[in-house]
Amino acid sequence: MITTDSVNNKQTDSTQIYSSDPNTMGKDDFLMLLVTELQNQDPLSPMENSEFVAQLAQFSALEQLTNVNKNLEMLQMYQNSLNNAQAVGMIGKNIMASGNTTELVEGGDATLEFNLPANAVDVSIDIFNSAGNFVTTLQAGSMDAGHHSMTWNGTDSEAQDVPAGIYMFEVHAIGEDNVPLETGTYTEGVVSGVTYRNGSPYLMTGENLVPLSAVREVTNPEAAPEEPDAPEIEEGLR
């Protein structure tokens, strides 16, 4: 199900500046002031040509800014519609996105995805619950450069089972020159729906919410293997 926290569709007259401030002067107000000034000027001391031209230039600039603002809003609405369509198209797909969260399911394991930019002589992973409290540390030892996936069995540092939910992890790696490596962490899952936070689409993978902008890879889930057909039984053997 796709839910939205708030969807605001506003239509504004193209002859006004787009602003929530009722005290903001639009181009119609500016033109009215200019006409009123011309109507009430002293015939014996009319407005100087240079001053009149300057005010017309200001009016022209105001109109151009109004049109630019309108076009930007239309472009933003178009971009939002493209993002929404792209997010909906990912439902049922397996995604990998930048992030340091993983979901532990009841009675199952959690997968920790990360990348090493170079060979590491020692790798460890600290795991925290959603409140930021330390849970346990996994020791991985030495690992080669590249993408890696580790499994956490859902127990804490006391070998006690922890409740299912969303957990965070941090990867600490030491390079061959004993210098810490900057590692990249990822979150992975199958998209079950789309929700919106402050107008931005988030992909739902279980209980986890992934910003659309964080997605790095989209793939089809692995198809379940087909079961072999049952052997036919000859009539005489029944």
C-alpha positions, 0 to 999 in steps of 0.5 A: 500500500502506498501512503502519503503523509501529506500531499499538497496540490496548490494552484496559484494565479500566474499573475502573482508571486508565489508566496505564503506571506499576504504582505508580499507585493505581486506584479499587479500591485506594483503596476497599480502603484505605478499607474496611481503614481502617474495619475497623481503626479504634478502636471507642472513637475512630471516624472523624469524619463529616467525615473519612469524607465527605471520603474518600468525596468523594475516591473519587467524584472518582477514579472520575469522572476514571477515566471521563473518561480512558476516554471521552477514549481512546475519542474519540481512537480514534474520531478516529484511525479517521476520519483513517485513513478520510479519508487512504485516501479520498485515494488517487488524488486530487491534493492541495495542502498547506502545505509547501515541498518539491517532487519533481524526477523523473528527466528532468523538471521540478519545480513550485514553488507559492506565494502572494503576499499583495500585488503584488511588485516582485521575487520570487526563489526559493532551492532547496535539496537534502534535506540543506539545501545551496543548489542555485540561485536562480530570478529571477521579477521582479515578480508580482501578488498571488495564487497562482503556479506556477513550473517548475524545470528541475532544474539548479543555479547552474552549469547542471548537472543535479542528481539526482532527489529531494525539494528544498526552496524558499524564496520571497523577495518585496519589496512595492511599498513595498520591505517583504518580503512573507510568502509561503505555499508549497505542495506538490502531487502525486497521492496514491499511498498512505498511511503512518504516523509515530508514529500519524499518517497521511501521504500519499505523493506520489511520494517526498514525505510530506505530513501529513494535517493540512497538506492544503488542497485535494483535486481529481480528477486531470485525465482523459486526453483520449479518442482519436478513433475510427478512421475506418471504411473502406468495404468497396469501398476495402479 
